[in-house]
């Protein structure tokens, strides 16, 4: 069975990503409710912000579960990108090998850009 010890930083990282994803999911549902009631909507930038800080999974789940923002571009693509970003962030924080690979990838990309200029 999978067990997280509160003494390890991975526990707090998982808790953080879970909490941000839950908030993102709830905000997507709230915006859908506001739309149905004809009330003032939650700005898209606020909904997308959760994806940047690690809540991409909750935003995507909210999009699917509430059938919200599924046809509107570029919102649909931005939600998808933020899901990928959140997964990369999560892996970078939780798995040391992923962190090292991410740093190496970013370093080589930066070096490649330096040669262009």
N, C-alpha and C positions, 0 to 999 in steps of 0.2 A: 504494500500500500504506500502511496505517496504521502510523505510527511514533511511539513515545513516547520523548522524550529524558529521561534521568534528571535532567537539570538543571532540568526544569520540574516544578512542584508537581503537575500533573495526573498525571504518572507515579506519584508516591507515593500519590496519592489512589486511583488505579485499583488499585494494588498492595494498599493497605489494604482497599478494598471486596472485592477478590478473595480476600484471605486470610481476612477475617471470614466471607465467604460460604462458603468452603471449610470452615472450622471449623464453621459452623452445619450444613452438609450432613452432615459426619461425625458430629456430635453427634446428629442425627436418626437416622442409621443405627445408631449405637451404642445409642440408646434403643430402637429397634425390635428389635435383637438381644437386649438385656436383657429386653424383654417376652417374646420367644420362648423364652428360657431360664428365665423365671420369676425372674429376678434383680431386685434393687432398681433401680427406675427413676430416670431423670434427672428432676428436678423440671421441670414445665412452665415455670415462671417463668425457669429457666435457659435452656431452649430458646428462649423468646420474647425473652430479653435480647439475643440476637444480632441479632434484627430491629431492635431499637432503636438498636444501634450500627452499623448499616449492612449487616448480613448477611441481610436479608430475602429476597434472591434464593436464597441457599443454603438457608435454612429452607424456602422454598416448593419448591425443587427436591428437597430431601430428603423433603418430604411426598409429592410425586408419585412420585418414584423408588422410595422404600421403601414406598409405600402406608401411610403412618404418619400418624395423627391426621387422617384424611380425613373421618371421620364425627362426631367429637366436637366439640360446640359448648360453649363459645365459642372453643375453641382454633383451629378452622378459620377463623373470622372474624378472630381476632387475628393469625394468620399472614398472612392477606390484607392486613390493614391495615399490618402491618409491612413487607410487600413494597412497598406504595405509599410508605410513609415512607422506605424505603431508596432508592427510585428518586428521590424528591424531594430527599433529602440528596445523592445522587450528582450529580444535575443542578445543584443549587445550588453545589456545590463545583467542578465541572468546567467548566460553561458560565457565563461572566460574565453573559450576558443573563438566564439563568435565575435567577442569584443576585439580580440587580436586581429581576426580576419577583416573586420570592419575598419580598424585603424590602418591596416596595411592597404586596403582598397582605397581609402580616402587619401592616403599618402601618395600612392601611385597616380591617382587621378589629379591630385594637386601638382605633382611633378610634371605630368603630361600637359597641364594647362600652362605651367611656367615656361615650357619649351615653345608653346605657341606664341607667347608674347615676346 
